[in-house]
Amino acid sequence: MSVTMDAKTFEDLRLFIYQKSGIFFEKSKEYLLTNRLKKRLDALNMSTFEEYLRYIKSASGQKEMTNLFDAITINETYFFRHIKQIEAIKDAIVDELLKNKRSINIWSAACSSGEEPYTIVIALMEKYGQNIPARILGSDISKEILDKAKEGVYGEYALKELNSNMKRKYFDTIAPGKYKIKDFVKRKCIFKNINLMEERSLRSVGKMDLILCRNVLIYFDSKSRQKVIDTFYNNILNPNGYLMLGATESISRLNTKFKLCHFKMAIAYQK
Ligand SMILES: C[S@@+](CC[C@H](N)C(=O)[O-])C[C@H]1O[C@@H](n2cnc3c(N)ncnc32)[C@H](O)[C@@H]1O
């Protein structure tokens, strides 16, 4: 029997999800939400979305939040996504940040399965060798996707931007088309479960010199975007620190004190 969601339940569910995660489901994405949550209904042996909504709002439903986040997030990513941005980090931003300190803190704030933080490690290793002058934190709201990041096993799609030399250098082939990130890269990253909309969870991040927040705020509405950007600026970035968003994203419509900086075919925002 196919389960459907009525208009009121969709409104209530999307409001609940928005308040907890910042992710906003447009009316046109109703089918997506329905499809993704059907799996949770099956797993919990529930027959209606109303029942599911009541459950996640209840005290005993708190443990379901992890599964809800795993189900609704879009985790598309790959190594060296938007190479020009990675080059700007490697060739300009890191040099500038290292003028005043010996080591910097870099945060991949919605790292999905780890390709982005590992890319930063690899790019810096190409420049500095294995002893890179940076500590890398990768975080995500989805625990399931973070387990994948910690495992560090990828298919061909994730490595599509890498030539065979780079694949050999940084990955072990463990089966045809399956690659495991080498330990010397993995050791440079730590991973944490952090919800960008939750202040308590953000407090554990500490101070950062560079934040990558690529391809996640596109799922937020402007109010949540503003909140996240303000937190980066006021509580997390060190003076002169940088924020990099996705290649097609901009904060020009938001109210911020960030300074726009241009690099070769990439932009970033400086505190
Ligand atoms: C499309 S991926 C982007 C991955 C990587 N940054 C990139 O650009 O390739 C978006 C990620 O944002 C995460 N995400 C969504 N809402 C979040 C939130 N409120 N806090 C932290 N991460 C969130 C999702 O779980 C997903 O892994």
The ligand as an SDF file (V2000), in Angstrom:
LIG
                    3D

 27 29  0  0  0  0  0  0  0  0999 V2000
   25.9310   18.3220   -1.0590 C   0  0  0  0  0  0  0  0  0  0  0  0
   26.8500   17.8990    0.3610 S   0  0  0  0  0  0  0  0  0  0  0  0
   28.2770   18.9480    0.1760 C   0  0  0  0  0  0  0  0  0  0  0  0
   29.5700   18.2170    0.4910 C   0  0  0  0  0  0  0  0  0  0  0  0
   30.8440   19.0480    0.2590 C   0  0  0  0  0  0  0  0  0  0  0  0
   30.8560   20.2230    1.0920 N   0  0  0  0  0  0  0  0  0  0  0  0
   30.9780   19.4410   -1.1970 C   0  0  0  0  0  0  0  0  0  0  0  0
   30.7670   20.6010   -1.5400 O   0  0  0  0  0  0  0  0  0  0  0  0
   31.3020   18.5710   -2.0220 O   0  0  0  0  0  0  0  0  0  0  0  0
   25.9050   18.7230    1.6300 C   0  0  0  0  0  0  0  0  0  0  0  0
   26.1720   18.1860    3.0350 C   0  0  0  0  0  0  0  0  0  0  0  0
   25.6190   19.0930    3.9870 O   0  0  0  0  0  0  0  0  0  0  0  0
   25.1890   18.3460    5.1060 C   0  0  0  0  0  0  0  0  0  0  0  0
   24.2360   19.1630    5.8980 N   0  0  0  0  0  0  0  0  0  0  0  0
   22.9560   19.5190    5.5930 C   0  0  0  0  0  0  0  0  0  0  0  0
   22.4090   20.2540    6.5760 N   0  0  0  0  0  0  0  0  0  0  0  0
   23.3700   20.3820    7.5360 C   0  0  0  0  0  0  0  0  0  0  0  0
   23.4180   21.0250    8.8070 C   0  0  0  0  0  0  0  0  0  0  0  0
   22.3600   21.6840    9.3190 N   0  0  0  0  0  0  0  0  0  0  0  0
   24.5700   20.9420    9.5250 N   0  0  0  0  0  0  0  0  0  0  0  0
   25.6460   20.2850    9.0360 C   0  0  0  0  0  0  0  0  0  0  0  0
   25.6640   19.6460    7.8490 N   0  0  0  0  0  0  0  0  0  0  0  0
   24.5370   19.6920    7.0940 C   0  0  0  0  0  0  0  0  0  0  0  0
   24.5610   17.1070    4.4630 C   0  0  0  0  0  0  0  0  0  0  0  0
   24.4670   16.0340    5.3600 O   0  0  0  0  0  0  0  0  0  0  0  0
   25.5240   16.8450    3.2950 C   0  0  0  0  0  0  0  0  0  0  0  0
   26.4770   15.8780    3.6180 O   0  0  0  0  0  0  0  0  0  0  0  0
  1  2  1  0
  2  3  1  0
  2 10  1  0
  3  4  1  0
  4  5  1  0
  5  6  1  0
  5  7  1  0
  7  8  2  0
  7  9  1  0
 10 11  1  0
 11 12  1  0
 11 26  1  0
 12 13  1  0
 13 14  1  0
 13 24  1  0
 14 15  1  0
 14 23  1  0
 15 16  2  0
 16 17  1  0
 17 18  1  0
 17 23  2  0
 18 19  1  0
 18 20  2  0
 20 21  1  0
 21 22  2  0
 22 23  1  0
 24 25  1  0
 24 26  1  0
 26 27  1  0
M  CHG  2   2   1   9  -1
M  END
$$$$
